[in-house]
Amino acid sequence: MKAENEKIPYQVIFVYEILENVDKLEGHGAYETVAYVSDEQIARDLAHTDAKNPRKIIKRSAILLSDGNVFLLFDSSPVSVQTSVEETIRTIALSKLTPEEKESLGV
């Protein structure tokens, strides 16, 4: 049993992966991940912002480390998890830029 003042090194959480149709064929083409969010309602709100190209949401298990890093349980790479609609919209917009475009914009 841990003492009450000991810090828990991690916490198992759920994050919501937002996927967008890459070829814009109204959900018939391939999907790619555009953002991860911590709140299901944010994910649902953003999934329906474009009626012609609705996004998919997948609920994923993840580990939140005490340093704030989040790792999906099926992948060993850390992911960035947004906590607001504004952050998520910015992340989605940036995901559409090439590395060269991001570099030229300084982001």
C-alpha positions in Angstrom: 0.0 0.0 0.0 1.4 3.4 -1.0 1.7 6.2 1.5 -0.7 9.1 0.8 2.1 11.5 0.0 3.6 9.3 -2.7 3.0 10.4 -6.2 1.3 7.9 -8.6 3.6 7.6 -11.6 0.8 7.2 -14.2 -3.0 7.1 -14.7 -5.0 5.1 -17.2 -7.3 7.4 -19.1 -9.4 7.6 -22.3 -8.6 10.0 -25.1 -10.7 10.5 -28.3 -8.9 10.2 -31.6 -10.4 12.5 -34.4 -10.0 11.1 -37.9 -10.6 13.0 -41.1 -11.3 11.7 -44.6 -8.1 12.3 -46.6 -9.6 12.3 -50.1 -12.8 14.1 -49.2 -15.0 11.5 -50.7 -17.8 11.9 -48.1 -16.4 9.1 -45.8 -15.6 6.6 -48.5 -11.8 7.2 -48.7 -8.9 6.7 -46.3 -8.8 8.4 -42.9 -6.0 10.0 -41.0 -5.7 11.2 -37.4 -5.9 15.0 -37.1 -6.1 15.3 -33.3 -6.5 13.7 -29.9 -8.8 15.3 -27.3 -9.4 14.6 -23.7 -13.1 15.3 -23.7 -15.8 13.3 -25.5 -18.1 16.3 -26.0 -15.3 18.3 -27.7 -14.7 15.3 -30.0 -18.4 15.1 -30.9 -18.7 18.8 -31.5 -15.7 18.8 -33.9 -16.8 15.6 -35.7 -19.8 17.5 -37.1 -18.3 20.8 -38.0 -18.2 19.9 -41.8 -21.4 18.3 -43.0 -19.9 17.3 -46.4 -16.9 15.5 -44.7 -17.8 14.3 -41.2 -15.0 13.2 -39.0 -14.8 9.9 -37.2 -14.1 9.5 -33.4 -12.4 6.6 -31.8 -12.2 6.2 -28.0 -8.6 5.0 -27.1 -7.1 3.8 -23.9 -4.0 5.7 -22.9 -1.6 6.3 -20.0 -1.1 9.8 -18.6 2.3 10.1 -17.0 3.0 12.4 -14.0 5.1 14.6 -16.4 2.0 15.2 -18.6 3.0 13.0 -21.5 0.3 10.7 -22.9 0.9 7.4 -24.6 -1.7 5.3 -26.3 -1.8 1.8 -25.1 -1.4 0.3 -28.6 1.5 2.6 -29.6 4.7 3.6 -27.8 4.8 7.1 -29.4 3.5 10.0 -27.3 0.5 12.0 -28.6 -0.5 15.6 -28.0 -3.9 15.8 -26.3 -6.0 19.0 -26.6 -8.3 20.1 -23.9 -10.4 22.8 -25.7 -12.2 23.3 -29.0 -9.8 26.2 -30.0 -6.7 24.1 -29.4 -8.2 21.2 -31.4 -9.2 23.4 -34.4 -5.7 24.8 -34.5 -4.2 21.3 -34.4 -6.5 20.2 -37.2 -5.6 23.2 -39.3 -1.8 22.6 -38.8 -2.2 18.9 -39.7 -3.1 20.0 -43.2 0.2 21.8 -43.7 3.3 20.3 -45.1 6.5 20.4 -43.0 7.9 23.1 -45.3 4.7 25.2 -44.9 5.0 24.8 -41.1 8.6 25.8 -41.1 7.9 28.9 -43.3 5.2 30.0 -40.8 7.4 29.3 -37.8 5.1 26.7 -36.2 
